Amino acid sequence: MPKMTRTTKKTAIRTLTIGGAAATAVTLFAATPAFAETEVPEPSTFTSAYTVMATPDQVINNDGVATPGEPGATGTFDFRVNSDTEVICYDITLRGVTGDYQSPAKTATHIHEAATGQAGPPRIAFPNPVDRGDGTRTSSGCLQGPFTTGVMSAAGSDTGTGFSLKQLEANPAGFTGDSHTASFGAGVVRGQLTQVPVGGVDTGLGGAATEGGTAGFGLAAGGAGALALLGAGAYVLTRRHHQAQA
């Protein structure tokens, strides 16, 4: 299977994990650069930040028809953006997702330009989250454009071609984060981007999540609103976790 490599913060070379269908897509679109994005160190400043609480019930297919993903699965997608330098940093966590990744794109984890309940093309393809051995899959890093996805538009160009992070900042609700597996081709989980403060997340429960921890953070079990807040709170907490591991 073709391997796509990228340079990490430590200048080592890593190989992206992709499903069989993604490998086929790379072969079909060999004229497209295999991985135009460059992995770069985290910048010192950001122009915006976003979180996604992805769930199976938000998944739709390419025709805009509700096509639920894997029951019980969830995903948290946290993004920090510096649109001046076209850098997006990502922390993606999938829970309860089983099976191999599969997508016609070069990876199976994306940001699509798509409003709620609508289909839309992928604009950025991220390295697929890797199983940590406990059923939780994670992926973290920073990518600098120009971006490519390995999916060709009707006009014959890559769906990432010409995309700028300033477009995402202009309308974050018009973008969604998702991931795909062989059993759930339309998406295993999906959710819309929600903007959050760069320096911390207001939990809406009498406190704010910050780099130092959380204040007044509590959740009622089982509610969709609670899950959304959990996704937002995880934004800073996830960053702190990955920084501690570095």
N, C-alpha and C positions, 0 to 999 in steps of 0.2 A: 504494500500500500504506500503511495507517495507520502513523504514526510515533509511538513512545512516547519521551518525553524525560525526562531526570532531571538534577538539578543536581550537578555535579562539585565536587571540593574547591576548584577555582578559580572556582566559581560560573558556569562556562560551561555551555552546554546541549549534551548529547550525545544522539545517536539510537541506540537499541539495534538491533543487527543480528538479524533474525529470519527464519525461513524462510517460504515461502508458506503452509504449513499453519498456522503460528503466527498469521499475519495473519488467516486465516479464523477461528481460534478467538477472536481479539479481537472480530471482528464478531459472532460467535454469542453471546458473553457480554458484550455491550456494557454490561449493567447493572453488571458488575464494574468497579471502578476499574482503569484501564489500567495503572497502575504505582504501587501504594500505597507501595512502599518509597521511602525517601529515601536518596540517597547522601550520606554524611557524612564528615568528616575522621576519620582513624584515631584512636581513643581512646588515652589514655596508659596504660591498664591493661586487662588481659584476665583473664577468669575461667577460660578453658580454651583449648586448641588441639588441632587434629586434622589428620591427613594421610590422603590416599587415593591408593593406587596402582591406577589403573583400567586394566583390560586387556579385550580382546575376549571372552575365554573365560568371564568372569564375568557376561555379559549374559544375562538371561532375559526372556521376554515377559510380558504381563499375566496369562497363565495359569500362570506359574511354570515354563514349559518353557525349557530351555537354547536360546538363540538367538544364537550367537556373532556378535560385531560385526565390524568391519573388520580383516582379517588384518594383523598388524604394527603396528597403532595402539596407542598408550599415552596415558595421561593422568595428570597429577599435580594433585590438588586439595588446596590447603593453606588451612586456615581458622583464624582466631583469633576468639574469641567473648568478648563482654562481655554476659553474660546479664542483668546488672542494668539495662542500658540497651537491651537487645534489638538490639545491634549485632553483625554478623558481617562480618569482613574476609576477603577471598578473593584467592587467587592461583591461577589455573587455567592449566595448560599442556597442550595437546594436540599430539601428534606423530604423523605418519603418517595423519592424518585427512583424507579428501578429500570433495569434494562439498558441496552446500548443506545447511545445518541445516534440520530439519523436525521439528515436534512439535505436538501439539494444545494445549500450553501456550503462554504468551505469549513464552517463549524456549525454546531446546532444551537448556539446560544447567541441571541441577537437583541439589538434595538431595531424595531420596525417603525416606520412612519405610518401610524395608524391610530385613528381616534377610537374611543370606546365603541365596541360593537362593530368595528369595521376592519377589513383586511387592508394590508399595505405592505410595501416592499421592505426588506431588511436594508438598513443603512450602515450598521456596524456589526461585525461578527467578532465575538469574544472567545477566548479559549474556554473550552467546556470545563465546568467544575469537575474536580477529581474527587473520588470517594476517599474519605479520611479513614475508612475502616469501621465506622460506626453508623453507616447509612446516611451520613451527611456529606454532601459534595460541595467543594468550595473552589473558587478561582479568584485571584487578586492580582492587580498590577496596574500599569498605566500605558496607554497606547496613544501614539501621535499620528494624525492623518498625514497625507490623504488616505481615505479608507476604501477598502474593497470588500465585497461579500462573496464573490464567486457565483452570484446569481445574475443573469443577464436580463435586462429590461426588454420590452417590445422593440425599443429603438436600437437594440444591439449593444448597449453599453452596460457595464457593471452597475448594479443598483446603488453602490456606494460612491460612484464617480460624481464629483462635483458637490458632494454633501459637505456642509460646514456645520460645526457645532453651534454656530450662531443661529442656525435654523431651529435647532433643538431649543435653544434658550428663548427664542421668540414665541414658541408654542409648545411647551413641554407636555401639555395634556394631549397633544396630537401624536405622541410617541408611546410605544409600549415595549416592555421587556418580556422575553419569553425564552423557552428552551424546548427542544423537540427530541423525542425518542422514536425508536422503530415501532413501538406499539401505539404511540400517540403522535402521529405525523403532523397533525394540525397544531400541536403544542401540548406539552405535558402540564405546564402552568403558564399563566400570562397575567400581566397587570400594567396599568397606566403609570407613567412617570408623574410624580408629585414633587414640586419644588420644596426644598427645606433650606434653612439658613446654613451658610457655609460653616459657621463657627459652632453650631449646636442645634439641637432639635427641640422645639417646644412640644412637650408631650400632650398638652391640652388637659392635663390632669393636675394642675396646680404646681407644676414644676417643669424644669427643662433638663434634657439630656445634654451633657457636655463632656469634654475630654476627661474630666475628673470623675465622672460617674453620673448618676441620675438623682433627681430630687422629686419626691412626690409621684413616683412612677408606679402605677398599679393598673391591672387589666382585669376585666370581667371575662371569665372563661367562656369560649364558644362563640362570641359575637364577631361579626364581620368587622365592625368598627374597632374592636379590640385588636384584631389581626392587623388592621391598617396601622394602628398606633404602634404595634409591636414592630412592624416593618420600619416605620419612621425612627423609632428609638434605636433600632439595630444599626442605623446609619453610623452614628459616632461610635457605638460600642464595638461594632465589627472592625472599624478602622483601628481602634485601640488594641483589639485582639491581635490583628495582623502585625501592627507595629511592634507589639511585645514579642512576637515570634521571630521578627527579623533579626 
